[in-house]
Amino acid sequence: MEEVKSYIESGILELYVLGQLSAEENISVEAMAAQYPLVSAEISAIEIAMEAYALENAIEPSDELGDKILARFTSTNETVVNKTQDEPKIIPLYEGANDDRKIKTLSYALVACIALLVVSVVSLYTLNNKLNTAHEQIANLSTEKEQFVRTVSKLKFDNSGMENRIAMTKSNEWSTVKLAGVKDSPNAEMLVYWNKTNKNILINYNAIDLPKTDKSHEYQLWALVDGKPVSLGVFGGDETATAAIKQMDAIEKAQAFAVTIEPMGGSVNPTMDKMVVMGAI
Amino acid sequence: MATTKKISLSEEDLVNALKRQDTIAIKALYDMYSGALLGVISRIVIQTEVAEDLLQETFVKIWNSGSSYDSSKGRLFTWMMNVARNLAIDKLRSKDFKNSNKNQDIENNVDFIDEQRKVNFNADTLGIKDLVTNLKPDFKDVLDMVYFKGYTHVEAAEELNLPLGTVKTRVRMAILELRKKFN
């Protein structure tokens, strides 16, 4: 006990309470206190005295300071407090480290966008194919329509020619001259209508069947007057004609009519070996 | 603060609340001990502004290190007081603090003293100071240095040109006087 007493009286316990001892000395005091109740009782007495002393010596902080300090603990939670500590600050490796959720959302959005794009491309392709088909159909229809229009106009053309032919046949005003094929074109034939009163000459494409000409040639109608050929004008094939009936030059008198194939615009004298039809009145 | 009722808890409740990081602990500790801790700090670092910052640091450290407090090694206040004292002494000895102190001219010191007057002194403080003053001057010097001025007892012995054992004895005698007064 004497040893404990001198230990207490050495003043080491006061220094312990005042935080004046090294870590090793602290451990030895704590060991003594754990072993001897007298030592721990002495420490408590010193602590209580110093605590009372400190309380009696207090300097009350201002209300503002109190508000400021307590606000740090009550404002949100302990993380606010921890921030002020000397703990290492966590700095994200890259700036967007905290935006992982955002990135995740964005990647979902990206996948959705890609899917949408694929669907769009497929439907666009399909629609384009349909559109092409429709275009082809339209083209076909318009071709058919053109053909139909051509057919109709040809029918009208023929019809008007036929009507005219019938009318002229019935009438006594007109004499019909039949031109028959010659040696090179035995199957060719043509009718020429000659008005008895005013001597006008008409031809009717409906009553023309001549060998085809090329683009640089056309037909020329001649009248044989006292053994001499007189030109009555030129005419093209029925594909160039705008009306079924075409009026040629009038002639007072003639013994025969003939048609030759001449260069475009006609010739002064008929090319005899190019004669396709001929007929006497 | 002025309108809030002050909180006071038993030491056991305080320790438990502190260890489970309940904010009521810090509120109670502040209400019960902020004055005592500021008193300790203010005698080591006399600049009010610095002392107030240190008080704040002290509470932050108490909060964050509460789990390391071991009640078997001493009372909670002793631990808190040493936290405050160590922070204040570290500040006093830090380079930037020494430098800023050197730069203070007389004018600033006058302002500083004026500022000091804003602090609310505990009326009882004067009585205690008298008590310390009434101690034998030998005891008073040593306790002043070790308790108020942040000296270690080794430094105090060197400063006073006394054997270490004598310094220890005088600290003990001074505290025994206080014990007679308070216990």
Interface residues (C-beta under 8 A of the other chain):
Chain A: E9 S10 G11 I12 E14 L15 V17 L18 G19 Q20 E30 A34 I43 S44 A45 I46 E47 I48 A49 M50 E51 A52 Y53 A54 L55 E56 N57 A58 I59 E60 P61 S62 D63 L65 G66 D67 K68 I69 L70 R72 F73 T74 E78 V81 N82 T84 Q85
Chain B: M1 A2 Q21 T23 I26 K27 Y30 Y33 S34 G35 A36 L37 L38 G39 V40 S42 E52 L55 Q56 F59 V60 K61 W63 N64 S72 K73 G74 R75 F77 T78 M81 N82 R85 N86 K118 V119 N120 F121 N122 D124 T125 G127 I128 K129 V146 Y147 T152 H153 G165 K168 T169 V171 R172 I175 L178 R179 K181 F182 N183
